[in-house]
Amino acid sequence: MRRYWITAQTWQNDSLEISGDEHHHIFKVCRTTAGERFEILGDGSQIHMVEVLEINKKTASVKRLSSRLLPNLKEPHLHLCLSVPRPQILPLILEKSVELGVHSVHLFYSDHSYFRAKDGNKLNWAKFDKVINQALQQSSRGHKMPLHEPIALKDLLKSVNRQPMVQCLFPCEPASVEGEAGDIKAELKRIKAVTPKEIYFFIGSEGGFSKEECVLMQEADIKPVTLGAQVLRVETACVAVASILKYEFELLKEG
């Protein structure tokens, strides 16, 4: 069963008119015809089964046959804090983050980020929003994953509410740390003991974190941990850590 994300939904007695880019995609690109059925996402909590009544050149009308609630994301909510990477790989990271149930993505400027604050905002937000919407409809996820504009790492650290129910995970290359990076398994055991509601995990850009940034993280009482001897690409690290957290905190279970 095909499903589509439709941002603006104005239902009139179980009828909905579809237009614009969504009309083009559903009826021109995917060649959906009158009488066919598909599912609609986009109102944040429900998925609707509809049947196509009429297709015109620029609009189409569908009838709602049934609706069902989508499950909320389970706690702890996962928040990816990501040093601004190359624009070419950010769409992939966003797509996989949506599919893995990451609650939100927070971009930050770092010493090795692809863009710096002085470069201004050169990110293609319209493209990123489209990627997120496509991943949402593919994964049947009702909660739209927010993508926050980049800020300095030190400002992001200040914005994280460091209460016991809010925990942070800081994977990094051991060479960047003064002393030794900790064992991720031991750190996850410590985090699990407080039954957190939110977990922020920090991923550096292609050059990793600088030694100064590692000190900054440690001053914020966020201990560095290692993911092993191999140096991971940014996109690989994002998927790996999100998957580890999802497994360790039993977020693979339904409900």
Secondary structure, DSSP 8 states (H G I E B T S, - for coil): --EEE-S----BTTEEEEEHHHHIIIIIIS---TT-EEEEE-SSSEEEEEEEEEE-SSEEEEEEEEEEE-----SSEEEEEEE---TTTHHHHHHHHHHTT--EEEEEE-TT-SS-GGG-----HHHHHHHHHHHHHHHT--S---EEEEEEHHHHHHHS--STTEEEEEE--GGGSSS--EEHHHHHHHHHHT--SEEEEEE--TT---HHHHHHHHHTT--EEE--SS---HHHHHHHHHHHHHHHTTTTS--
